[in-house]
Amino acid sequence: MKDLKKIQNLAGDEFWPTMPVVTVSGDDSAPAIPMDATQPEGEEVVQAWQRVAVLEVVPVSEAYWGFMAGDHVQFMNVPVQLLEGKFGVRVGDGEVKFFVIPVDMKSRLELKLVEVTDMNDAKYSDLPLY
């Protein structure tokens, strides 16, 4: 085999950006997505979830966001909209890990959990929600 990492000198930090991860506990009152649900059916369940994790990207940068729930991993290929570095994501019935990927694939970002709240929290009325 050709060891491309060695041949192309890909061992430096500049070639290995990190993906910061935040873990959020599940909401026992949230309905679960059925195992055999289609994507539209699953999204209908997600829209019923009332708990929201408020996340912050530091420094404020263009980034993609995603989640890991069990062995299911997805990310949105459209940059996340931020309000002063923050955005909200719905929290379902199980533990979930949220992450961000810098659009430039090089920046070193942090992802912070500001708080877990609900959909009706007035202080986040303008927060972009996913």
C-alpha positions as CSV (number, residue, x, y, z in Angstrom):
1,M,0.0,0.0,0.0
2,K,1.0,3.6,-0.6
3,D,1.2,5.4,2.7
4,L,-0.3,8.7,1.5
5,K,-0.1,10.4,4.9
6,K,3.7,9.9,4.9
7,I,4.2,10.5,1.1
8,Q,2.2,13.8,1.2
9,N,3.3,14.8,4.7
10,L,-0.3,14.9,5.9
11,A,0.5,14.5,9.6
12,G,0.4,18.1,10.7
13,D,-2.5,19.7,12.6
14,E,-3.4,21.9,9.6
15,F,-4.6,18.8,7.8
16,W,-6.7,17.5,10.7
17,P,-9.4,20.1,11.8
18,T,-11.4,19.1,14.8
19,M,-15.2,18.7,15.2
20,P,-16.3,20.1,18.6
21,V,-19.0,18.0,20.2
22,V,-21.7,18.8,22.8
23,T,-23.7,16.1,24.5
24,V,-27.3,16.8,25.5
25,S,-29.5,14.5,27.6
26,G,-32.8,13.4,26.1
27,D,-36.3,14.7,27.0
28,D,-38.4,11.9,28.6
29,S,-41.6,13.6,27.5
30,A,-40.6,13.8,23.8
31,P,-42.1,11.3,21.4
32,A,-39.6,8.8,19.8
33,I,-39.2,8.6,16.0
34,P,-40.5,5.2,14.9
35,M,-37.7,2.9,13.6
36,D,-39.4,2.5,10.2
37,A,-40.3,6.2,9.7
38,T,-39.6,7.8,6.4
39,Q,-37.7,11.1,6.5
40,P,-40.9,13.2,6.3
41,E,-42.5,11.1,9.0
42,G,-39.5,11.5,11.2
43,E,-39.4,15.3,10.6
44,E,-43.1,15.4,11.7
45,V,-42.1,13.9,15.0
46,V,-39.1,16.2,15.4
47,Q,-41.4,19.2,14.9
48,A,-43.4,18.1,18.0
49,W,-40.3,18.2,20.3
50,Q,-40.6,21.1,22.7
51,R,-37.1,21.1,24.3
52,V,-34.4,23.2,22.6
53,A,-30.6,23.1,23.2
54,V,-29.1,26.6,22.7
55,L,-25.7,26.2,21.2
56,E,-22.9,28.7,20.5
57,V,-20.2,28.6,17.9
58,V,-16.9,30.3,19.0
59,P,-15.5,32.2,17.3
60,V,-18.5,33.2,15.2
61,S,-17.8,31.5,11.9
62,E,-19.6,29.8,9.0
63,A,-20.2,26.2,9.9
64,Y,-22.3,23.2,9.1
65,W,-24.0,21.5,12.1
66,G,-24.9,17.9,12.7
67,F,-25.9,15.4,15.2
68,M,-25.2,11.8,16.4
69,A,-28.0,9.8,18.0
70,G,-27.0,6.3,18.8
71,D,-25.3,5.0,15.6
72,H,-27.2,7.5,13.4
73,V,-25.1,10.5,12.2
74,Q,-26.2,13.3,9.9
75,F,-25.1,16.9,9.1
76,M,-26.8,19.7,7.2
77,N,-24.8,20.7,4.1
78,V,-26.1,24.3,4.3
79,P,-24.2,26.6,6.8
80,V,-26.1,27.2,10.0
81,Q,-27.7,30.6,10.6
82,L,-26.4,32.2,13.8
83,L,-27.6,35.0,16.0
84,E,-24.6,36.4,17.9
85,G,-23.0,33.0,17.4
86,K,-26.0,31.1,18.7
87,F,-28.6,28.7,17.3
88,G,-31.1,26.3,18.6
89,V,-31.7,22.6,18.0
90,R,-34.6,20.5,19.0
91,V,-33.9,17.8,21.6
92,G,-35.7,14.4,21.3
93,D,-36.3,11.4,23.6
94,G,-32.7,10.2,23.7
95,E,-29.2,11.5,24.3
96,V,-27.8,13.4,21.3
97,K,-24.4,14.7,20.4
98,F,-24.3,17.9,18.3
99,F,-21.2,19.0,16.4
100,V,-20.1,21.7,13.9
101,I,-17.8,21.5,10.9
102,P,-16.1,24.7,9.8
103,V,-17.1,25.6,6.2
104,D,-13.5,26.4,5.4
105,M,-12.5,23.0,6.8
106,K,-9.6,24.6,8.6
107,S,-10.8,26.8,11.4
108,R,-10.6,25.6,15.0
109,L,-14.1,26.1,16.4
110,E,-15.6,25.5,19.8
111,L,-19.2,24.5,20.3
112,K,-20.7,25.4,23.7
113,L,-24.0,24.4,25.3
114,V,-25.6,27.7,26.5
115,E,-28.6,26.0,28.0
116,V,-31.5,23.7,27.4
117,T,-34.8,25.5,27.4
118,D,-38.2,25.2,25.7
119,M,-39.8,26.5,22.5
120,N,-41.6,29.3,24.3
121,D,-38.6,30.9,26.0
122,A,-39.0,34.6,25.2
123,K,-35.3,35.5,25.5
124,Y,-34.7,33.3,22.4
125,S,-37.7,34.5,20.3
126,D,-35.4,35.5,17.4
127,L,-32.9,32.6,17.7
128,P,-32.5,30.5,14.5
129,L,-34.0,27.1,15.3
130,Y,-33.3,23.8,13.6
